Amino acid sequence: MKQRTPKRAPRRKQTPDFPIRVTKLSHEGRGLVRWGERMLFIDGALPDELVSVRVTKKSSKTAEGVAKEILVPSPARGQPECPHAAVCGGCSLQHLPHQSQINHKSNTLDELMTREGIALDQVTRLPPLLGPTLGYRRRARLGVRWVHAKGRVLVGFRER
């Protein structure tokens, strides 16, 4: 009996990296910009930055990408305190200074309440919780895998 070779789906043409200026930060902490008919979410980008982006996923209304290079950094960009911030999935906003993170979260809350029809002047604002700027996590999802080359288990935050 003749064996069949499975047919592979044709590879999608990858969009080449291109420069784009980020206009906003999404509520998830990703750069956000209108790209044609889609909203493009860019990991590692801040508002007012010119970045070279690689598109990693497209749908009919949105696209996702990664900032491959920061061409013109935002004045708000800071140096991450953790040396693993670029590859670790545990701290996605370390390139944004702590006070800017608090401001972003407050503005995001305002936008979400406004979108739901809640009048901001009717809301009692509490001051943000203050504490350490690092190591304040109380819950985490860790990845576990066997690394054959090292002959041991690797446990930690998932890599980006």
GUVEXGU-191975 format. One line per 4 residues: their letters; for each residue x negated, y, z of N, C-alpha, C. Coordinates in nm, 4 decimals, decimal comma. Each point is the difference from the previous one (the first is absolute). Example, Ala and Ser with C-alpha at 12.3 -4.5 7.8 and 13.67 -1.06 7.14 Angstrom:
2
as = -1,3190/-0,5690/0,7800/0,0890/0,1190/0,0000/-0,0900/0,1200/0,0000; 0,0350/0,1050/-0,0720/-0,0820/0,1190/0,0060/0,0770/0,1090/0,0730
// end
This chain:
160
mkqr = -0,0843/-0,1178/0,0000/0,0843/0,1178/0,0000/-0,0890/0,1243/0,0000; 0,0328/0,0931/-0,0844/-0,0790/0,1222/-0,0135/0,0265/0,0936/0,1185; -0,1086/0,0522/0,0568/0,0152/0,0930/0,1122/0,0131/0,1418/-0,0520; 0,0859/0,0733/0,0636/0,0207/0,1400/-0,0387/-0,0890/0,0899/0,0830
tpkr = -0,0466/0,1025/-0,0625/-0,0736/0,1019/0,0741/0,0999/0,1089/0,0362; 0,0055/0,0360/0,1288/0,0951/0,1058/0,0373/-0,0394/0,1330/-0,0634; 0,1004/0,0703/-0,0461/-0,0255/0,1317/-0,0601/-0,0037/0,1038/0,1102; -0,0961/0,0871/-0,0105/-0,0114/0,1080/0,0974/0,0771/0,1208/-0,0493
aprr = 0,0506/0,0734/0,0962/0,0674/0,1251/-0,0353/-0,1056/0,0971/-0,0519; 0,0339/0,0788/-0,1001/-0,0987/0,0957/-0,0514/-0,0366/0,1011/0,1079; -0,1272/0,0353/0,0059/-0,0463/0,0976/0,0991/0,0534/0,1373/-0,0352; 0,0453/0,0681/0,1025/0,0456/0,1373/-0,0219/-0,1202/0,0896/-0,0204
kqtp = 0,0177/0,0965/-0,0840/-0,1070/0,0950/-0,0262/-0,0156/0,0897/0,1227; -0,1215/0,0056/0,0532/-0,0253/0,0814/0,1188/-0,0185/0,1455/-0,0396; 0,0664/0,0881/0,0742/-0,0160/0,1433/-0,0226/-0,1395/0,0399/0,0457; -0,0769/0,0685/-0,0841/-0,1334/0,0426/0,0443/0,0105/0,1021/0,1139
dfpi = -0,1046/0,0075/0,0825/-0,0035/0,0990/0,1079/0,0138/0,1393/-0,0600; 0,0683/0,0883/0,0717/0,0191/0,1364/-0,0491/0,0047/0,0961/0,1178; -0,0362/0,1279/-0,0237/0,0051/0,0988/0,1087/0,1416/0,0548/0,0165; 0,0374/0,0261/0,1250/0,1311/0,0587/0,0280/-0,0086/0,0742/0,1332
rvtk = 0,0762/0,1103/0,0113/0,0009/0,0785/0,1239/0,1186/-0,0447/0,0852; -0,0289/-0,0323/0,1244/0,1012/-0,0489/0,0940/0,0762/0,1191/0,0562; 0,1329/-0,0113/0,0063/0,0821/0,1121/0,0446/0,0521/-0,0146/0,1427; 0,0103/-0,1242/0,0483/0,0676/-0,0210/0,1274/-0,0498/-0,1295/0,0633
lshe = 0,0302/-0,0171/0,1275/-0,0291/-0,1242/0,0706/0,1329/-0,0697/0,0267; 0,0117/-0,1265/-0,0380/0,1245/-0,0736/0,0230/0,0149/-0,0309/0,1487; 0,1194/-0,0439/0,0399/0,0198/-0,0325/0,1415/-0,0844/-0,1203/0,0426; -0,0509/-0,0764/-0,0975/-0,0883/-0,1129/0,0308/-0,1463/0,0421/0,0071
grgl = -0,0278/0,1282/-0,0280/-0,1370/0,0493/0,0063/-0,0783/-0,0159/-0,1289; 0,0697/-0,0211/-0,1120/-0,0675/-0,0111/-0,1295/0,0210/0,1287/-0,0782; -0,0972/0,0335/-0,0847/0,0151/0,1161/-0,0867/0,1188/-0,0208/-0,0922; 0,0692/0,1070/-0,0334/0,1204/-0,0096/-0,0820/-0,0040/0,1065/-0,1075
vrwg = 0,0328/-0,0405/-0,1235/0,0001/0,0934/-0,1120/0,0953/-0,0528/-0,1067; 0,0632/0,0916/-0,0727/0,0834/-0,0414/-0,1128/-0,0929/-0,0303/-0,1163; 0,0172/-0,1192/-0,0588/-0,0815/-0,0460/-0,1126/0,0956/-0,0420/-0,1103; 0,0229/0,0915/-0,0934/0,0994/-0,0256/-0,1044/0,1374/-0,0099/0,0628
erml = 0,0675/-0,1115/-0,0232/0,1336/-0,0228/0,0569/-0,0056/-0,0698/0,1359; -0,1181/-0,0349/0,0443/-0,0156/-0,0770/0,1236/-0,0589/0,0846/0,1127; 0,0248/-0,0457/0,1235/-0,0705/0,0531/0,1159/-0,1164/-0,0950/0,0244; -0,1206/0,0561/0,0075/-0,1215/-0,0795/0,0164/-0,0495/0,0127/0,1439
fidg = -0,0112/-0,1127/0,0697/-0,0505/-0,0067/0,1373/-0,1467/-0,0419/-0,0069; -0,0888/0,0802/0,0603/-0,1438/-0,0237/-0,0126/-0,0621/-0,0227/0,1375; -0,0502/-0,1209/0,0219/-0,0704/-0,0312/0,1248/-0,1297/0,0785/0,0074; -0,0261/0,0596/0,1171/-0,1267/0,0688/0,0239/-0,0061/0,1433/-0,0483
alpd = 0,1129/0,0560/-0,0440/0,0010/0,1371/-0,0519/0,0793/0,0915/0,0925; -0,0410/0,1265/0,0037/0,0672/0,1022/0,0804/0,0536/0,1099/-0,0905; 0,0971/0,0793/0,0483/0,0504/0,1121/-0,0797/-0,1123/0,0964/-0,0377; 0,0125/0,0608/-0,1150/-0,0949/0,0981/-0,0547/-0,1325/-0,0622/-0,0424
elvs = -0,0067/-0,1313/-0,0116/-0,1228/-0,0631/-0,0473/0,0133/-0,0358/-0,1474; -0,1104/0,0116/-0,0705/-0,0093/-0,0508/-0,1363/-0,0707/-0,1338/0,0121; 0,0695/-0,1072/-0,0397/-0,0558/-0,1340/0,0148/-0,0002/-0,0726/-0,1335; -0,0914/-0,0929/-0,0134/0,0021/-0,0929/-0,1123/0,0778/-0,1206/0,0501
vrvt = 0,1129/-0,0290/-0,0642/0,0899/-0,1036/0,0503/0,0024/-0,1198/-0,0946; 0,0110/-0,1181/0,0607/0,0208/-0,1233/-0,0755/0,1393/-0,0501/0,0357; 0,0867/-0,0103/-0,0999/0,1361/-0,0485/0,0219/-0,0063/-0,1513/0,0189; 0,0613/-0,0482/0,1088/-0,0039/-0,1426/0,0317/0,1343/-0,0686/-0,0181
kkss = 0,1088/0,0776/-0,0018/0,1331/-0,0588/-0,0105/0,0953/0,1038/-0,0576; 0,0887/-0,0437/-0,0894/0,0999/0,0903/-0,0580/0,1375/-0,0635/0,0091; 0,0996/0,0833/0,0271/0,1394/-0,0415/-0,0124/0,0702/0,1098/-0,0790; 0,1303/-0,0095/-0,0141/0,0698/0,0971/-0,0851/-0,0047/0,1428/0,0547
ktae = 0,0003/0,0165/0,1326/0,0039/0,1349/0,0576/-0,1241/0,0377/0,0795; -0,0797/-0,0983/0,0386/-0,1182/0,0286/0,0812/-0,1223/-0,0719/-0,0555; -0,1139/0,0425/0,0484/-0,1266/-0,0677/-0,0307/-0,0878/0,0114/0,1234; -0,0922/-0,0934/0,0133/-0,0940/0,0021/0,1111/-0,1405/0,0021/-0,0561
gvak = -0,0887/0,0675/0,0728/-0,1377/0,0078/-0,0448/-0,0954/0,0177/0,1158; -0,1275/-0,0015/-0,0337/-0,1068/0,0149/0,0983/-0,0913/0,1118/-0,0467; -0,0365/0,0883/0,0923/-0,0965/0,1054/-0,0327/-0,1370/-0,0655/-0,0108; -0,0534/-0,0094/-0,1211/-0,1315/-0,0610/-0,0211/-0,1113/0,0982/0,0328
eilv = 0,0292/0,1290/-0,0189/-0,0999/0,1028/0,0294/0,0724/0,1289/0,0352; -0,0488/0,0705/0,1005/0,0535/0,1309/0,0368/-0,0823/0,1020/-0,0778; 0,0598/0,0613/-0,1030/-0,0724/0,0945/-0,0852/-0,0119/0,1363/0,0669; 0,1115/0,0482/0,0569/0,0002/0,1256/0,0764/0,0740/-0,0295/0,1304
pspa = -0,0721/-0,0057/0,1137/0,0648/-0,0361/0,1261/0,0890/0,1110/0,0543; 0,0984/-0,0404/0,0783/0,0870/0,0935/0,0701/-0,0787/0,0648/0,1128; 0,0295/0,1281/0,0307/-0,0635/0,0620/0,1166/0,0357/-0,0742/0,1295; 0,1107/-0,0749/-0,0017/0,0436/-0,0728/0,1195/-0,0728/-0,1330/0,0175
rgqp = -0,0736/-0,0456/-0,1007/-0,0656/-0,1311/0,0083/-0,1100/0,0012/0,1052; 0,0015/-0,1024/0,0841/-0,1027/-0,0152/0,1025/-0,0762/-0,1293/-0,0202; -0,1013/-0,0182/0,0795/-0,0801/-0,1225/-0,0052/0,0626/-0,1018/0,0948; 0,0358/-0,1196/-0,0475/0,0563/-0,1011/0,0903/-0,0979/-0,0345/0,1120
ecph = 0,0530/-0,0203/0,1207/-0,0850/-0,0341/0,1142/-0,0459/-0,1453/-0,0051; 0,0786/-0,0854/-0,0628/-0,0335/-0,1422/-0,0062/-0,0782/-0,0287/-0,1283; -0,1127/-0,0698/0,0091/-0,0784/-0,0290/-0,1202/0,0693/-0,0972/-0,0955; 0,1060/-0,0681/0,0450/0,0697/-0,0978/-0,0830/0,1286/0,0560/-0,0609
aavc = 0,0268/0,1283/0,0179/0,1268/0,0595/-0,0428/0,0264/-0,0169/-0,1490; -0,1029/-0,0011/-0,0825/0,0196/-0,0101/-0,1451/0,0525/-0,1368/-0,0431; -0,0318/-0,1051/0,0726/0,0418/-0,1340/-0,0411/0,1025/-0,0634/0,0935; 0,0113/0,0497/0,1217/0,0903/-0,0583/0,0989/0,1426/0,0504/-0,0215
ggcs = 0,0952/-0,0891/0,0100/0,1398/0,0394/-0,0134/0,0613/0,0473/0,1305; -0,0788/0,0088/0,1065/0,0529/0,0361/0,1315/0,0214/0,1480/0,0218; -0,0774/0,0832/-0,0664/0,0062/0,1451/0,0233/0,0081/0,0720/-0,1341; 0,1186/0,0233/-0,0477/0,0145/0,0526/-0,1359/-0,0133/0,1515/-0,0108
lqhl = -0,0007/0,0722/0,1108/-0,0058/0,1468/-0,0086/-0,1203/0,0593/0,0730; -0,1061/-0,0755/0,0181/-0,1141/0,0540/0,0744/-0,0707/0,1127/-0,0734; 0,0210/0,0136/-0,1302/-0,0622/0,1098/-0,0745/0,0750/0,1316/0,0213; 0,1098/-0,0049/0,0747/0,0770/0,1192/0,0348/-0,0228/0,0273/0,1487
phqs = -0,0500/0,1192/0,0372/-0,0250/0,0293/0,1418/0,1247/-0,0218/0,0861; -0,0224/-0,0311/0,1272/0,1079/-0,0388/0,0907/0,1138/0,1026/0,0045; -0,0316/0,1285/0,0142/0,1047/0,1019/0,0071/0,0791/0,0056/-0,1307; -0,0661/-0,0187/-0,1121/0,0691/-0,0027/-0,1293/0,0917/-0,1216/-0,0102
qinh = -0,0403/-0,1119/0,0588/0,0865/-0,1183/0,0023/0,1274/0,0291/0,0788; -0,0153/0,0659/0,1151/0,1165/0,0352/0,0820/0,0922/0,0939/-0,0774; -0,0583/0,1012/-0,0666/0,0807/0,0934/-0,0800/0,0728/-0,0732/-0,1123; -0,0696/-0,0915/-0,0676/0,0618/-0,0767/-0,1090/0,1180/-0,0816/0,0521
ksnt = -0,0176/-0,0672/0,1124/0,1072/-0,0830/0,0553/0,1188/0,0853/0,0427; -0,0269/0,1184/0,0551/0,1075/0,0913/0,0394/0,0762/0,0499/-0,1227; -0,0735/0,0391/-0,1047/0,0646/0,0464/-0,1237/0,0802/-0,1114/-0,0658; -0,0519/-0,1221/0,0038/0,0716/-0,1144/-0,0570/0,1307/-0,0223/0,0742
ldel = -0,0038/0,0100/0,1310/0,1213/-0,0155/0,0803/0,1018/0,1083/-0,0361; -0,0457/0,1246/-0,0160/0,0888/0,1093/-0,0412/0,0652/-0,0299/-0,1348; -0,0800/-0,0459/-0,0970/0,0531/-0,0313/-0,1336/0,1044/-0,1107/0,0061; -0,0278/-0,1047/0,0767/0,0939/-0,1116/0,0094/0,1305/0,0419/0,0673
mtre = -0,0091/0,0824/0,1056/0,1225/0,0465/0,0668/0,0800/0,0912/-0,0923; -0,0692/0,0891/-0,0728/0,0685/0,0894/-0,0934/0,0703/-0,0807/-0,1087; -0,0683/-0,1021/-0,0515/0,0582/-0,0850/-0,1042/0,1264/-0,0695/0,0496; 0,0049/-0,0313/0,1296/0,1163/-0,0664/0,0584/0,1068/0,0996/0,0459
gial = -0,0220/0,1292/-0,0254/0,0998/0,1005/0,0346/-0,0051/0,0468/0,1442; -0,1085/-0,0228/0,0681/-0,0144/0,0428/0,1394/-0,0608/0,1399/0,0009; 0,0689/0,0942/0,0634/-0,0493/0,1377/0,0070/-0,1158/0,0066/0,0990; -0,1146/0,0466/-0,0472/-0,1198/0,0016/0,0843/0,0125/0,0946/0,1183
dqvt = 0,0807/0,1066/-0,0149/0,0153/0,0923/0,1126/0,0857/-0,0605/0,1118; 0,0653/-0,1122/-0,0274/0,0803/-0,0685/0,1014/-0,0785/-0,1119/0,0701; -0,1252/-0,0181/-0,0397/-0,0813/-0,1091/0,0537/-0,0930/0,0532/0,1081; -0,0027/-0,0675/0,1133/-0,0944/0,0351/0,1061/-0,1335/-0,0656/-0,0320
rlpp = -0,1018/0,0829/-0,0168/-0,1332/-0,0508/-0,0355/-0,0795/-0,0292/0,1255; -0,0569/-0,1176/0,0038/-0,0905/-0,0358/0,1085/-0,1423/0,0163/-0,0508; -0,0922/0,0359/0,0880/-0,1392/0,0101/-0,0460/-0,0526/-0,1387/-0,0357; -0,0957/-0,0057/-0,0919/-0,0546/-0,1317/-0,0358/-0,0705/-0,0639/0,1189
llgp = 0,0021/-0,1323/0,0017/-0,0706/-0,0720/0,1053/-0,1493/0,0197/-0,0194; -0,0679/0,0316/0,1059/-0,1441/0,0207/-0,0089/-0,0719/-0,1178/0,0634; -0,1114/-0,0330/-0,0562/-0,0790/-0,1122/0,0499/-0,1243/-0,0134/-0,0849; -0,0641/-0,1146/0,0053/-0,1220/-0,0179/-0,0791/0,0307/0,0048/-0,1495
tlgy = -0,0946/0,0509/-0,0771/0,0201/0,0086/-0,1449/-0,0313/-0,1322/-0,0684; -0,0690/-0,0889/0,0669/-0,0298/-0,1337/-0,0528/0,0348/-0,1048/0,1046; 0,0273/-0,1200/-0,0459/0,0218/-0,1112/0,0920/0,1315/0,0047/0,0745; 0,1012/0,0675/-0,0536/0,1268/0,0127/0,0704/0,1042/-0,1006/-0,0462
rrra = -0,0372/-0,0886/-0,0876/0,0925/-0,0992/-0,0537/0,0452/-0,0947/0,1109; 0,1279/-0,0335/0,0047/0,0444/-0,0982/0,0978/0,0492/-0,1273/-0,0675; 0,0073/0,0033/-0,1328/0,0411/-0,1175/-0,0749/-0,0773/0,0001/-0,1312; -0,0420/-0,1163/-0,0436/-0,0762/-0,0080/-0,1245/0,0266/-0,1333/-0,0686
rlgv = -0,0049/0,0018/-0,1327/0,0072/-0,1230/-0,0793/-0,1408/-0,0300/-0,0487; -0,0493/-0,1146/0,0382/-0,1358/-0,0376/-0,0364/0,0029/-0,1115/-0,1037; -0,0977/0,0023/-0,0872/-0,0166/-0,1072/-0,0973/-0,1008/-0,1004/0,0534; 0,0221/-0,1279/-0,0309/-0,0913/-0,1063/0,0412/-0,0294/-0,0848/-0,1231
rwvh = -0,1293/-0,0237/-0,0261/-0,0350/-0,0872/-0,1122/-0,1346/-0,0663/0,0253; -0,0174/-0,1127/-0,0648/-0,1251/-0,0739/0,0079/-0,0918/0,0511/-0,1095; -0,1213/0,0409/0,0369/-0,0997/0,0459/-0,0965/-0,0981/-0,1149/-0,0197; 0,0158/-0,0687/-0,1113/-0,0788/-0,1202/-0,0264/-0,1497/0,0297/-0,0033
akgr = -0,0397/0,1102/-0,0631/-0,1424/0,0331/-0,0135/-0,0670/0,0227/0,1359; 0,0760/0,0522/0,0955/-0,0569/0,0255/0,1331/0,0278/-0,1136/0,0976; 0,0898/-0,0897/-0,0398/0,0322/-0,1134/0,0862/0,0701/0,0384/0,1281; 0,0834/0,1038/-0,0066/0,0706/0,0434/0,1207/0,1305/0,0706/-0,0356
vlvg = 0,0776/0,0233/0,1045/0,1284/0,0679/-0,0148/-0,0225/0,1502/0,0091; 0,0710/0,0745/-0,0838/-0,0047/0,1460/0,0027/0,1368/0,0501/0,0453; 0,0014/0,0796/0,1060/0,1236/0,0566/0,0539/-0,0142/0,1510/-0,0003; 0,1030/0,0698/-0,0471/-0,0041/0,1460/0,0014/0,1152/0,0600/-0,0776
frer = -0,0025/0,1322/-0,0125/0,1007/0,0671/-0,0809/-0,0205/-0,0396/-0,1454; 0,1060/-0,0009/-0,0759/-0,0101/-0,0377/-0,1414/-0,0748/0,1081/-0,0763; -0,0857/-0,0437/-0,0919/-0,0740/0,0961/-0,0819/0,0931/0,0650/-0,1000; -0,0361/0,1203/-0,0397/0,0764/0,0674/-0,1047/-0,0376/-0,0579/-0,1331
// end
